[in-house]
Amino acid sequence: MDENPKRITQGRYVAEILQSRNTTDTETFWYYVLHRDGLPEVIDLKKFSTYDQAVEGAKNVLAVMNRAASAAE
């Protein structure tokens, strides 16, 4: 699992890819946590059932956030 990226940076935003298990330890869930680079406040958080889905979701939201930031400039 170490070969999987845990952090995706695009423009001003960063998505951390995190793994979590429920209390019965039978299911694994993946999350992306989105924030601006250098700032601790969470902008978005979403849960997925697979690592690949979390990465795809993170990349999609990063693209949208960066397009919005560019348009606002």
C-alpha positions in Angstrom: 0.0 0.0 0.0 3.0 2.3 0.4 3.2 2.8 -3.4 -0.2 4.6 -3.3 0.0 8.4 -3.2 -1.3 9.8 0.0 -1.2 13.5 -1.1 -2.2 15.0 -4.4 -1.4 18.7 -5.0 -2.8 20.7 -7.8 -2.5 24.4 -8.0 -3.5 26.0 -4.6 -5.2 22.9 -3.3 -4.2 19.6 -1.7 -6.1 16.4 -1.3 -5.0 14.0 1.4 -6.0 10.3 0.7 -6.8 8.6 4.0 -7.8 5.1 5.0 -10.2 4.3 7.8 -11.7 1.1 9.2 -15.0 0.8 11.1 -15.2 -0.4 14.6 -15.7 -4.0 13.6 -12.5 -3.9 11.5 -14.2 -5.7 8.7 -14.6 -2.9 6.2 -12.0 -0.5 4.9 -13.1 3.0 3.7 -11.1 5.6 1.9 -11.5 9.4 2.1 -10.1 12.5 0.5 -9.7 15.5 2.6 -9.4 18.7 0.6 -7.7 21.9 1.8 -5.8 24.9 0.5 -2.0 24.3 0.5 -0.6 25.5 3.8 -3.9 26.0 5.5 -5.5 23.5 8.0 -9.2 24.2 7.3 -11.0 21.4 5.6 -12.9 22.5 2.4 -14.3 19.1 1.5 -14.3 15.5 2.7 -15.8 12.6 0.9 -15.9 8.8 1.7 -15.3 6.0 -0.9 -15.2 2.3 -0.8 -11.9 2.0 -2.7 -8.6 3.8 -2.9 -8.9 4.3 -6.7 -12.4 5.9 -6.2 -10.9 8.3 -3.6 -8.1 9.3 -5.9 -10.4 9.8 -8.8 -12.8 11.9 -6.7 -9.9 13.9 -5.3 -8.5 14.6 -8.8 -12.0 15.7 -10.0 -12.6 18.1 -7.1 -9.1 19.5 -7.4 -9.7 20.3 -11.1 -13.0 22.0 -10.3 -11.6 24.0 -7.4 -8.6 25.2 -9.5 -10.8 26.2 -12.4 -13.0 28.2 -10.1 -10.0 29.9 -8.5 -8.6 30.7 -11.9 -11.9 32.2 -13.1 -12.1 34.4 -9.9 -8.7 36.0 -10.6 
